């Protein structure tokens, strides 16, 4: 069965069977996905992390399916009921649900009404019903017994036997499943409006859509509305069509057969298929939501860091005052302070807050103020903009603070800043989030970062696994500074875990700056395999060996030495880089006896040692003046940053209190299948205001200029 699995994966992913075999072999040897993707390109045929993960996941799922098939076949064989056609059907099934459908008639059952009727000897009466025998009432007299004291009771028992037998017919169930999937509607209606105060589910109070056309976000919304008791979910079926189809298998019918058909349809098969279809719709919706969340998270983690700036983190609040934290260009905390910049603070306190903020900007040469987007954000923004009129070299940015409070109350934050209040830690997180989003965001549970939709309504295990994979992938693609990284950031590096990462921090504290990659072999618990997996992703700026600050793996250092010898390179100056650019990679790879892809990557790294791939992405929009919703006008052109991408559109920070929505219909003059085809989290965009709702504090935006709109 192993070959079948590999053939299936190759067909699904459109790659060769050898690539799959090689990936699975590398994984079995203990290699991580980032390591395989970056340093075993020749072996895998240049597969990326996503494809490698898909191979591993599919192999696991298909192996589980194959194991279940073997178990089912063995159990039916034990009963002596395994025909060749049934065996072929089970082996051909592509879903676990289909295997279970085929196994249903042979499954050991709990006692049912049909079981009791069979035990009472009513099976011959059931056969008489099927044969359309005359005088069934008279015939039933012969079957009166304990539990079935009248002819009517005996006939009801016989009907139960037929209903159960018919409801386990695999072909009928399969037809009904396809009928519902293709032609039925899923509907919702209001059940209890008092449970929906904000009318979040208003569009679903009277809703119907074909099962086959259900969009994932609608499925999740219906599920949530039902769970909260707001909505009642049902189906609209073509019962007449079903009845006709079920009836075809009977040459002649009587009222008992009609009863069997109706019970089979309405009490057995249709409810079972409804449950299956809702499960499948939910699973598909979950996969879509998790995929979109993962893509949003990846783009957020890859937002370009604002390097080399003195940043003031500003955590707004009304009553308790704004918490300020100054961090230097490396993210080191310089000072914290509390000011009272907005009402209900008195005018004298607000005036003092202006003086205090101006003093901090002056004393620490603040270049950017990072304002959290939570409570009192809009009022704080107006306050900051007013102060900045006297500081033309200082700007501010509204930072999405989702998860900052989760971090600031965490054990990690308490360990980092044991003497500070939760709110001051939050201000530090907001500042650092601007300086190096990746290093700061890895400290927070990805589910709390706020770039998903319906994240609490999906499988939490599946969500966590996928988001952790995204974090691991990005961390390893970017690389980690071995001397400044937190233990949390290090723990996402290929081959390292929490214990080893904490040991690296302890080693740094005891021995000072780590000077080379090979030095980490001295770290307790960091063995040969962990070193092999991790070394290429660790960076040491200003290392004695320049390769220690590149993506070149130590296993390739001898090849680089030989390459420098052949090209007469002593140091990486402009002349050396010119030689590297003009080298015949194919011929040189053969000479060095290394792979072509490996040499290509080595040259890219040597041309830009210490390169950060995030530098290719756009930096945040810096502002100096405040924008209010009531200041906006229809058709106004604005610059903004994409905060979140969802199934129906994208939310954009345009500098007003609430993010504006670009609906999918306002993204292009041509059809757009999904917003993620057009926009990503972190993108800087030019938008036009298309609708303003002051009462609901909502603004709609368009990517199309007014003269381009539909």
N, C-alpha and C positions, 0 to 999 in steps of 0.2 A: 504493500500500500504506500510505502515511502516514495516510490517513483511517481505514483499518481499525484501525491501531494506536491512534489517539485514541478511536475508538468502543469498542474493547476495554477501554482503561483507564477510560473513563467508566462502562462497564458494571460493571467489577470494583470500582471505588471509589465508585460511586453518586454521581458528581458530573457537572457539565455538561462538554461538549466544549470550550466556550469557556474554562472555568477551566483546563483542561489546556493548551490552546493558549497562554493568557496566561502560565501558569507556565513553560512551555518557552521562550517568547519572552523572559521576564525572565531566565531562566537563561542563555540564549544571549548576553544583553547583559553577562554577568559579575556578576550579582547573586547573593549567597549566600542559602542557605535561611533563616538567621535574619533577614536583612534583608527578604526577601520576606514572611516570615510576620508581621513586626512593622510594617513600614512600607509595605506594598503591599496592605493588606487590601481596599481598594476594587477593586483590579484582580483579585485572586484570589477574591473572594467570601468572605474571612475564613478561608482555609484555614490549618491549623496546620502546624508543621514536619514532623510525621510524614507527613501526607498529601502535602505538597510533595515530600518525599524519595521517597515511594512512587511518585509520578508520574514523577520523574526516573529512578528505578531501573527501573520497568516499561517506560518508553519505550526505555531502553537494551537491556533484555532482549528486548523484542518486535522491536526493530530488528535485533538480532543473529539472531533467529529468522527474520525476513523475508529477511535477507541469505542465510542458509543455504538457505532455500527456493528463492531465485533461482538459487543455485549448483547445487543438486540438479536443478532443472528444466532448466537449461541443459545439464548433463552427460547427462541422460537423452535430451534432444532431439537432442544430437549423435549418439547411438546410433540415432536414428530409432525409438525405442520409447516415446515419450511419448503415451499415449492421453489423451482428454479426461477419462475417469473417474479415471485416475492423477493427472493434473494437479489435478483438483478435490480429490482426497484429500490431496495434499501441501499445497495452499493452505489446506485446512480444518484441518490438524493444529495442535494447540494446544501441543504439547511438542516440544522438539528431539529427544527420544528417538523420538517417533512419526514424525518426518520421516526419521530414520536407518533406522527399521524399513522404511519404504516404499522407501527408496533401496537397501536391502541387495541385492536381486537384480541391480541394475544397477551395483553398485560394482565397481571394478577389484579383482580378487582376487589374492592371492599364489597360487602353484601349490598345489593341493590334490590329494588322492587322486582326487577327482571330475574335476578338470581333466585329470590324466594319463590317466584312463580315457576321457574324451571324445576327447583327442588320439589315443588308440589306436583310435578308431573304434568304441567300445562303446555309443554312444548307441542304435543300432537294437536292440541286445540289451536295453537298458533298456526300450525301447518294447514289446518282446515280453513282458517280465515284466508290464508294466502291462496288456497285452492278455490276460494269463493263458494264453499260448500253451502248447500241449501239447509234451511232450518238450523242455523247456527245456535239459536237459543236452545233448541231441543238437544243438539249435540253437547252443549255446555252443561246440561244436566248431569252428564256422565262424569264431569270433572269436578263436581262439588266435593270439597274436602275441607280440612281444618285450615282456617285462614282465608278460604274462598267459599263461603257458605251458600252463595246463590249463583245462578247462571250468569248474572250480570257481573258479579265479582270475578268469576272464572274467566269470562271474556275480557274483562279489564286487565287481568293478570297476563293473558295471552297477548294482548295489545302491548303491554310493557315489554314482553320478550321481543316482539317484532320491532318496537321503537329502538330498543338498545342495539339489536343486530343491525338495523338499517343505519342508525346514527354512527356506527363504527365502520361503515363502508368507505374505504379510502377514496374511491373514484367520486362518490357523491360529495364527500367533504372537500376534495380538491376542486370540483366544479363550483361548489358554493363559495369557497374562498376566492376563486378568480372572479366569480360573478359580483361578489360584494366589492372586491378591490376595483373592478372596472366600472361598475354601474351604480353602486349605492352611494348615498350621501351621509356625511357625518354632520350632526346638527347640535346646536346648543341653544338653551333658552334660560331666561332668568329664573333662579330658584329663590334667592333671598337678597334683595337689593340693600338691606340694612348692613350686610356684610361687605358692601363695596362702596364705602362712604365717598371715596374719591372718584368713583365711577371708572376705575381702571379698565374694567371688563365690558364697558358699555357697548362696544362694537360686537360683542359676542352674546348680547341679550337675546338676539334673534338672528341666528347665524346658520348657514348651511353651505357646504362645499363638497364636491365629489371627493371620495376617498383618494382616488388616484392623483388628485391635484392639490391635496393638502400640503401647505408649506410648513416647514419645521417650526418656525416661531409661533404659528397659529396652534399647532399641536400642543406645544409646551404651555401656551397661554390657556388653552382649554383645560389641560390637565391641572394647571394651578387653580383656575377658577372653580373647577369641580372639587378639588381638594379643600379649598377654603369654604365650600358650601354656597358659593355665589351662583354657580351654573349647574344645569342638569344636562348631561351629554347623552345623545341617543343616535340612532341610525335611521335613515329612510331606505327601505328595501323594496325591490319589485317582487313582492310575495306571490303574485299571480304567476309570474314567469317561473319562479322556483317551484311552485306547486305543479305546473305543467311538466317541468323537467323531471320531477320526482315521480310523477304519475305514469310517465312513459314506460317504466319498467314493469307495470302491471297490465296484463291483457284485459282483465275485467276487474272492476272495483266494487266494493260494498262500503257501507258507512264505517265499518271497523278499519278498513284499509285507508279510507280518507282520514280517519282519526290518527292512524299511525303516521301518515304523511305530515299532517299538521303539527303533531307533537314533535316529530323528528326535526322538522324545519324550525319551529318557533321555540321549542324548549331545549333542544339538544345542539344541532349542528350550527345554526345561525349564532346563538350566544357564544359558542366555542370559537367560531371564526371571528366574531366581533372582538373577543378578548385577544385572539392572536393578532388581528390587524391593528388593534390599538397598541399592543406591545411593539409590533414592528414599526408603526408610525413613530412611537416614542423613541425607539432605539435609533431610527434614522434621524429624527429631530435632535436627539442628544448628540449623535456623531457630528451633525452639522453645526450645532451650537458649540461643541467642544473644539471642532476644527477652526471655527471662526474666532473663538476665544484664543486659541493657540496662535493663530496668525496675528491677531491684535497684540498679544503679549510679546511675540517675537519682534514686531515692529517697534513696540514701546521700549523694549530692552536695547534695541539698536539705535535709539534716538542719540544723536550726536552729543557727546559731553561738552559742556561749556568750560573749556580748560583754561587754567592760568588766571582765574578771576577771583577777587575777594568778594564773597557773597554773604549777604545778610538774609537769613531765614526768618520769615515773618509769619507766625501762627496766629491768625486773628481770633478774637473773641469779643463778646459784648461786656458782660459784667465783670469777668475775672481778668480783663486786660489782655493785650497782645504780648505773646512771648517772642523775644528776639534772640537770635543766635548768630554770631559772626564766625564764619569758617574761612580759613586762609586758602591759598591756591591748591593745597594738597588735601583739603578737607579737614584739617586740624581745627578743633574748637578753640577760639580765641577768647570769647566772652559771651555771657548771656545777660538779658535784661528784660524787665516787664514794664510796659508803658500802657497808658489808658487813652487811646486815640479816638474812640468813638463813644457816642451816647450809650448808656446812661451816665457816663463819666461827666463831671462838671466841666465848664468852659476852661477853668484854670488848669484842670488836669490835662485837657486836650492841648492847651497851649504849652504846658510843660512837656507833653509827649512830643510835640513838634521840635522843641529845643533838644530833647534827648535824642531823637532820631537824627537830626542835623549833626549833632555832636559825634554820634557813632559813624555817620557817613564820612565826616571830616577826619576823625581820629584814625579810622581803619582804612581810609581810601576805598570805600565800598564802591564797586563797579556795577553790581546787579543786586536787586532786592527780589527774593523769591517769596511771593505771597501765596499761602495756601488757599484753596478755593472753597473752604468750608464756611461755617457760620461767621457772619460779619465780614466776609471777604469783600463784598462790593463797597461797604462803608470804609474798610481799611484801604482798599485800592484808591478811593477818592482822597483819603488822608495822605497816602504816600505820594500820589501824583501832585498834590498841593505842595508838599515839602520839596519834591524834585524840581520845582520851578527854579530853585536856587542852585541846582546841581546838574548842569547840562551833560556832565560826563557819566551820570548814573542813570540806569534804566530799571524797570521792574518787569517781572514775568509772573503771570498767574500759573501756579504749579498745581497739578492734580494731586491732592493730598490723600487720595484713597489709600487706606492701609497704613498711613503714617501713625495713626493712633494705635493700631494693632502692634506696630513695631515698638512704639515708645513705651508700651506697657509690657513688652516681652522680657523674658529672662536675658536675652542677648543685649537689649538696650540697658537693662539694669546693670549688666556686667560692664558695658562700655562706659556708662555714665552713672555710677552708683550714687553720686551726690546731687543729681539734678532731679527736678520734678518731671512727671510724665509730659507736661506741656512743653517744657524747654527741650526735652529730647525730641519731641515732635518738630519743633522749629529747626533743630539740627538736621533731622531727616529731610525736611522740605528743602533746606539749602543744599544739602549734598545730593539730593535727587536731581537738582539742576546741574551740578558739577559733573556727576558721573552716575547717570540713571541706573546703569547695570549694577554697579557695586552696591548701590543703596537698595534697589528693588529686590535683589536676591535675599535680603534679610526678611522679606515679608512673604507670607503665604500668598502664592500667585492668585488664589481665589479672592483675595481682599484688595487686589489692585484696581478693580473697577473697569476693566476693558472687555467684559463679557456681557452676555444677556441670558437671563434665566439660569445663571450658574448654580442656583440652589435647587433647581428642578431636575438636574441631570445626575447620572451616576457619579457620586463623589469620588469613588475609587478610580473610575475611568478618567474623570476630569483631572485628578491629582497626577495620575501617571502621565497623561499627555502634557500637562503644564510643566511638570518636572523635566520631561524630555526636552521641551522648548528651552527652558532655562539652561539645562546642561549643554545643549547644542550651541546656544548663543555664547555662553561663557567660554566654551572651548574654541569657537570660531574667532572670538575677539582676543583671547589670551589673557593671562592674569599676571600682574606684577607680583613676583614672589616675595618682595620685601615690604609691600604696603597692603596686600590683600587681607581682608578679614578671614577668620576661620570659615565663616559661612560661604564666602565666595570661593575659597579654596576647596571646600567640600564638593562643589559642583565640577571640579576639574576631573577629567577622565582618570580613573585609577585611584583617586583619593576618596577617603570617607571622613566622617566627622572626627574620629579618633586621630587619624593621621594628620588632618588639617590642624587640629588643636595642638598636636605635637610639633608641627612646623612653627606655629606661633610661639610655643614655649622655647623652641630651639633659637628662634630669632631674638627673643627676650634675653636669653642666657648668653648667646654668642655674638649678638650684634648682626649687622647686615650680612645676608647670604651672598657670597661673591661669585658662585658658579652653580650651574645646574647639578654637577656631580656632587657638590657639597651636601645636597639634601639626602644623599644615600646614608648620611650619618644620623638622620632623623629616626627615632625609634618607630618600629612597626612599618617603616617604608621599605619594603623589600624590592627585589629585582623586577617583579612583574608590575608593581605599582609605579616604579621609576620609569619602566618602559612605556606604560600607558600615559603617564602624566607629563614627562619631561618636555615634550615638544610644545605643550600648551602653557608652560611657565615662562615668564619673561624676567630678565634681570637687566634693567637699563644701566648703562655705563659699566657693564661687565668687562672683565679683562678680555674674554673671548667674545667678540661681537656676535657670534652665532647664538650665544645665550640670550640675546634680546630679539631673536627672530623665531619664525615657525619651523626652522630647520631642526629636525630631530637629531639628538646626539648619535644615533646609529648611522647618520649620514655625514658626520663630521669628517671621517677619513676621505670620503668622496669629495667633499668641498676642498679639503687640503690638496688633493690630487688635481682638482679643477683649477685652483689658484696656481698650482705649479705649471700646469699645461698652458695657462693663459698669462703666465709671468705677472701675477697680481701679488703685491705685498700688502697693500692696504686698500680699503674700499673708497677710493677717491673717484672723481668724475671720469678719469681715464679708465679705471677698472670697470666702472659701470657701463661705459661705452663698449668695452670688450665683451662683457656679459650679455649685453643687448644683441650683439652681432654674432654670437656663437651659433654654430649649427647644432641645435639641440639633439637631433636624432643621432648624428654621428658621434657627438660628445657622450651621450648616454651610453652608447655601445662601447666607447673607449673606457669609460669609467665603470662599466658593468653594473649600471643602475638603470632603473626604469625611466622611460621618457617623461611620464607624468611627475615622477619624483624630482627629476632635474628641472622641469618647468617650474615647479613650486619653489625649489631652492633658489632659482634665479629671481623669481618674483620677490622672495623674502630678502635676498641680498641687495636688490635695487632699492628697497625701502625698509631698512632695518628698524624695528620698533613701530612699524606702521599699525595704525588702529583702523580696522575696516569701518568703524562708525564715523570716521572723518568724512566718508563719502556721502553721509546723510546730512539732511538740513538741520541747522541749529534753531532753537526756539525763537519766536518773534519777541523782540524786546520792545517794551512800550514806555512812554513817558507821560502820556496823558490818559485820563479816564474816559470811558465811553459808557453812556447810559442807554437803557432800552428805549426810553422816551426820546432820546436824541436821534434815533435811527429813522430813516425814511425809506419807503419802497424804492427799489432800484439803486440804492446806495452800494458802492463798491468797497469791499473790505478785505483785509488780509487775515487769515486765521490758521489755527493748527488743528488737525484732525485728532480728536480725543478718543473716539470710539467708532467702530464700524459694526453695524448690525444688519440683519437680513433685509430690512426695508430702507436703509439709508445710512447716513453717517452724521455724528455729532461733532460740531466744530466750535472751538473756542475763538470767539471774535472780539473778546475783551469786554463783553457784558456779563452780567451775573450768571445767566443761564447759557449753556451751550446751544447754538443754533442747529436745527436739523436740515440737512440736505436730503430730501426724499429721493429714492432711486430714480424717480421719473424726472428729476431735475439735474441729473448727472451728465446726460449726453443727449444729443439730438437723435442718436440711433439707439436701438434696443440694448439695454444692459441686463444681463442675466443675474448678476449679483454685485452689490456695491464694492466688494473687495476686488473686483476686476478694475475698478477705477481709482479707488482711494485706499490708503493704508494709515494706520495709527502713526502719528508723528509727521505726516505730510504737511507742508506749508501750502495753503491754497488761496487763490483769489476767488471771492464769492460775491454774489449780489443778493441784497435783501429782497425777498419775494412776498413775505407776509409777516405782519406784526400783530400779536395778541397781548396787549398790555395787561388785561385782567388775569390771564393765565401765565403771564411772564414767559411767553413763548415767541420765538422768532424762527421763521422758515427762510432757508437760503437756497440759492441756486448756483451751480457751476457755470450756468449759461448766462451770458450778458443779456440785458433786457431785449435787445434786438435779435437775439438768437433763440429766445424761448419758444416753446411749442405754440 
